[in-house]
Every structure is written in structure tokens, then in C-alpha cells.
């Protein structure tokens, strides 16, 4: 682990890393690495040019936001991969790339479910009930995700594990602003689901509509 923390790039480039996102034009790179037989997900936040890097120095790093948000979810009993570390490159006062490292969760990627070719299944009902319960927990904790969709979930025995937390927001009050963004999260899930599988969307609506606090 000490070697990994000292040089995560060695593990990302050793040929055994399985990437979920790797394109050079992407603002993030996401891969699964193995350290002493244990898997970890590494999300690297790239610097997309001088001005992008300069602007990022005036705000909290997205890796550190993911770290804080992961711990906040854990305190509210909301499933998310266990955070392990944040690494930040620095060149004097200038911040370079940053890394958020979490434990790997073995499950079914949400993006692989409810595809255009998928036929309705009985187990989907359990999944949508659990997504509705997740929304209720997020509402109780006054959390909005800002990209709440199946691609940002891993399902473990039908239970959604929430991913991609760097845009997540914690609201101090149950305000109109919070409820507006919470409403957008729920609608975003249904909209993207419907774009891929209208049957899944219709099934999900039966459970999600009951959970929305409007």
C-alpha cells in the first residue's frame, strides 16, 4: 500500500489495470487496480490545460469532495464504496492531479442493467424498491447527487451502491432549492432509464413516485 500511495500511476499503467474510463480527452480516469490481492478503484482527476488547472486551485479538489461525501453517506447508512485515501499532486503552491481511492465493490454495474435489449424481470421490482428507499434516505439527509442515474450505481443483491460523489451536495435546510434538485435527481433516474428501456421506466415509476417528497 505504501508503494501504491507513493506512485499510483505505476499501478494504473502496469497492464493489469481494468479501466472504466481512460480517454485522454476526459477530465477523469477511472480504473481498478490490485494491491496485495485486494482490489481498489482509483479515480484520477486530470488537469485539462493551464487555465483549467489554475481555476481548480481556487476550489476544493474533486477528490477531496468525494472523500468527504463518502464519509457523510456512511454516517447516514447510505451504501457507497468505502473510501480509502485521497492523493494530491503539488508543485509548490500549485495543485496538479488528484486521486480518490475507494474499495472495489463486487456487483452488477447499473449501466449493464435495463439496456435496450433487456426484457422485464421480476428481480427488477426489488431493485426499484431499493432505489426508492435510497431516495428516501437521501431526502432525509438533505443530499442531492446531481447525476443520479443507473450508471452511477452498482447493484449488490439488488441494493444500489452509490458512486460518483464529486458533485454531490449537502443542503443545510429543507428548502425549495433542495427539493428542486432532489426532484431533478429522481426525474433524471427515470428519464435516462426510459431512454434505454421504457418498460423498466414504467416499472420504476410505480415505486419511485411513492418515495418522492413533493
C-alpha positions as CSV (number, residue, x, y, z in Angstrom):
1,X,0.0,0.0,0.0
2,X,2.9,2.3,0.8
3,X,4.2,1.8,-2.8
4,X,0.8,2.3,-4.2
5,X,0.3,5.6,-2.4
6,X,3.7,6.8,-3.4
7,X,3.1,6.1,-7.1
8,X,-0.5,5.3,-8.1
9,X,0.5,5.8,-11.8
10,X,2.7,2.7,-11.7
11,X,-0.4,0.6,-10.8
12,X,-2.6,2.4,-13.4
13,X,-0.1,1.7,-16.2
14,X,1.2,-1.8,-15.3
15,X,-1.0,-3.5,-17.9
16,X,-3.3,-5.3,-15.4
17,X,-5.5,-2.3,-14.6
18,X,-9.1,-2.6,-15.8
19,X,-10.3,0.8,-16.9
20,X,-13.9,2.1,-16.9
21,X,-12.8,5.5,-18.3
22,X,-9.5,6.2,-20.0
23,X,-9.9,8.6,-22.9
24,X,-7.2,11.3,-22.9
25,X,-9.8,14.0,-23.5
26,X,-11.7,13.0,-20.4
27,X,-11.5,15.1,-17.2
28,X,-11.3,11.9,-15.1
29,X,-9.7,8.5,-15.5
30,X,-11.2,5.5,-13.6
31,X,-9.5,2.1,-13.2
32,X,-9.4,-0.9,-10.9
33,X,-6.0,-1.9,-9.5
34,X,-4.9,-4.8,-7.4
35,X,-2.7,-4.3,-4.4
36,X,-1.6,-7.4,-2.5
37,X,-4.6,-9.3,-3.9
38,X,-7.1,-6.7,-2.9
39,X,-8.9,-4.5,-5.5
40,X,-9.3,-0.7,-5.3
41,X,-11.0,1.8,-7.6
42,X,-8.8,4.8,-8.5
43,X,-10.5,7.9,-9.8
44,X,-7.9,10.3,-11.1
45,X,-9.0,13.9,-11.7
46,X,-6.9,15.2,-14.7
47,X,-5.7,18.7,-15.3
48,X,-7.1,19.8,-18.7
49,X,-4.7,22.6,-19.6
50,X,-3.2,25.6,-17.8
51,X,-6.4,27.6,-17.2
52,X,-8.3,24.5,-16.0
53,X,-5.6,23.8,-13.5
54,X,-5.4,27.4,-12.4
55,X,-9.2,27.6,-11.8
56,X,-9.2,24.4,-9.8
57,X,-6.6,25.8,-7.4
58,X,-9.3,28.2,-6.1
59,X,-11.7,25.5,-5.2
60,X,-11.6,22.3,-3.1
61,X,-10.3,19.3,-5.2
62,X,-13.0,17.0,-6.5
63,X,-11.1,14.1,-5.0
64,X,-11.4,15.6,-1.5
65,X,-15.1,16.4,-2.1
66,X,-15.6,12.7,-3.0
67,X,-13.7,11.7,0.2
68,X,-15.9,14.0,2.4
69,X,-19.1,13.0,0.7
70,X,-18.3,9.3,1.1
71,X,-17.9,9.7,4.8
72,X,-21.1,11.7,5.0
73,X,-23.0,8.9,3.3
74,X,-21.5,6.3,5.6
75,X,-22.7,8.3,8.6
76,X,-26.2,8.2,7.2
77,X,-26.1,4.5,6.4
78,X,-26.2,5.1,2.7
79,X,-24.3,2.5,0.7
80,X,-21.2,3.7,-1.1
81,X,-17.7,2.2,-1.7
82,X,-15.6,2.5,1.4
83,X,-13.2,5.5,1.0
84,X,-9.5,4.6,1.4
85,X,-7.4,7.7,0.6
86,X,-7.0,11.0,-1.3
87,X,-3.7,11.8,-3.0
88,X,-3.0,15.2,-4.4
89,X,0.0,16.2,-6.6
90,X,1.5,19.6,-5.7
91,X,4.1,21.7,-7.4
92,X,4.8,24.3,-4.7
93,X,1.5,26.1,-4.2
94,X,0.1,24.7,-7.5
95,X,-2.2,21.7,-7.3
96,X,-1.9,19.1,-10.0
97,X,-3.8,15.9,-10.5
98,X,-5.7,14.4,-7.6
99,X,-6.8,10.8,-6.8
100,X,-9.7,9.4,-4.9
101,X,-9.2,5.8,-3.9
102,X,-12.0,3.5,-2.7
103,X,-12.5,-0.2,-2.1
104,X,-13.8,-2.1,-5.1
105,X,-17.4,-3.4,-4.8
106,X,-18.2,-6.6,-6.5
107,X,-21.7,-6.4,-8.1
108,X,-23.6,-5.6,-11.2
109,X,-22.9,-2.3,-12.9
110,X,-26.1,-0.3,-13.2
111,X,-25.1,0.6,-16.8
112,X,-25.2,-3.1,-17.7
113,X,-28.8,-3.4,-16.4
114,X,-32.0,-2.2,-18.1
115,X,-30.4,-2.0,-21.5
116,X,-32.3,-1.7,-24.7
117,X,-32.3,-5.5,-25.2
118,X,-33.2,-6.3,-21.6
119,X,-36.6,-7.9,-21.0
120,X,-38.6,-7.1,-17.8
121,X,-37.6,-9.3,-14.9
122,X,-39.2,-10.0,-11.5
123,X,-35.9,-9.0,-9.8
124,X,-36.2,-5.5,-11.2
125,X,-39.0,-4.8,-8.8
126,X,-36.7,-5.4,-5.8
127,X,-34.1,-3.2,-7.3
128,X,-36.5,-0.3,-7.9
129,X,-37.9,-0.7,-4.4
130,X,-34.3,-0.3,-3.1
131,X,-33.7,2.7,-5.3
132,X,-36.8,4.3,-3.9
133,X,-35.5,3.6,-0.4
134,X,-32.2,5.1,-1.4
135,X,-34.0,8.3,-2.5
136,X,-35.8,8.4,0.8
137,X,-32.5,8.2,2.7
138,X,-31.0,10.9,0.6
139,X,-34.1,13.1,1.2
140,X,-33.8,12.6,5.0
141,X,-30.1,13.5,4.9
142,X,-30.8,16.5,2.6
143,X,-28.5,15.2,-0.1
144,X,-28.7,15.8,-3.8
145,X,-26.4,13.8,-6.1
146,X,-26.7,15.9,-9.3
147,X,-26.1,12.9,-11.5
148,X,-28.5,10.3,-10.1
149,X,-28.7,7.5,-12.7
150,X,-28.2,3.8,-13.1
151,X,-24.7,4.3,-14.4
152,X,-23.6,5.7,-11.1
153,X,-24.8,2.7,-9.1
154,X,-23.5,-0.8,-8.5
155,X,-26.2,-3.3,-7.5
156,X,-25.3,-5.9,-4.8
157,X,-28.0,-8.4,-4.2
158,X,-30.4,-5.8,-5.6
159,X,-29.2,-3.0,-3.3
160,X,-27.8,0.1,-5.1
161,X,-24.4,1.3,-4.0
162,X,-24.0,5.0,-4.9
163,X,-21.0,6.1,-7.0
164,X,-19.5,9.4,-8.4
165,X,-19.9,11.7,-5.5
166,X,-17.8,14.7,-6.5
167,X,-20.9,16.8,-7.5
168,X,-23.0,15.7,-4.5
169,X,-24.4,18.5,-2.4
170,X,-25.3,18.5,1.3
171,X,-28.1,21.1,2.0
172,X,-28.4,22.8,5.4
173,X,-32.2,23.3,5.1
174,X,-35.2,21.5,3.6
175,X,-35.6,24.4,1.2
176,X,-37.3,24.9,-2.1
177,X,-33.8,24.8,-3.6
178,X,-33.0,21.4,-2.1
179,X,-36.4,20.0,-3.1
180,X,-36.0,21.3,-6.6
181,X,-32.7,19.5,-7.1
182,X,-33.9,16.4,-5.3
183,X,-36.8,16.3,-7.7
184,X,-34.3,16.6,-10.6
185,X,-32.4,13.6,-9.3
186,X,-35.4,11.4,-9.2
187,X,-36.6,12.6,-12.7
188,X,-33.1,12.1,-14.1
189,X,-33.1,8.5,-13.0
190,X,-36.4,7.8,-14.7
191,X,-35.6,9.8,-17.8
192,X,-32.3,8.0,-18.5
193,X,-33.9,4.7,-17.7
194,X,-36.6,5.4,-20.2
195,X,-34.2,6.3,-22.9
196,X,-32.7,2.8,-22.6
197,X,-35.7,0.7,-21.6
198,X,-39.2,2.2,-21.5
199,X,-40.6,-1.0,-19.8
200,X,-38.0,-0.5,-17.0
201,X,-39.0,3.1,-16.6
202,X,-42.7,2.2,-16.3
203,X,-41.9,-0.4,-13.7
204,X,-39.7,2.0,-11.7
205,X,-42.2,4.8,-11.7
206,X,-44.6,2.7,-9.6
207,X,-42.1,2.6,-6.8
208,X,-40.2,5.9,-7.2
209,X,-43.3,8.1,-7.3
210,X,-44.3,6.9,-3.9
211,X,-40.9,8.0,-2.4
212,X,-40.7,11.4,-3.9
213,X,-41.3,14.2,-1.3
214,X,-43.0,16.9,-3.3
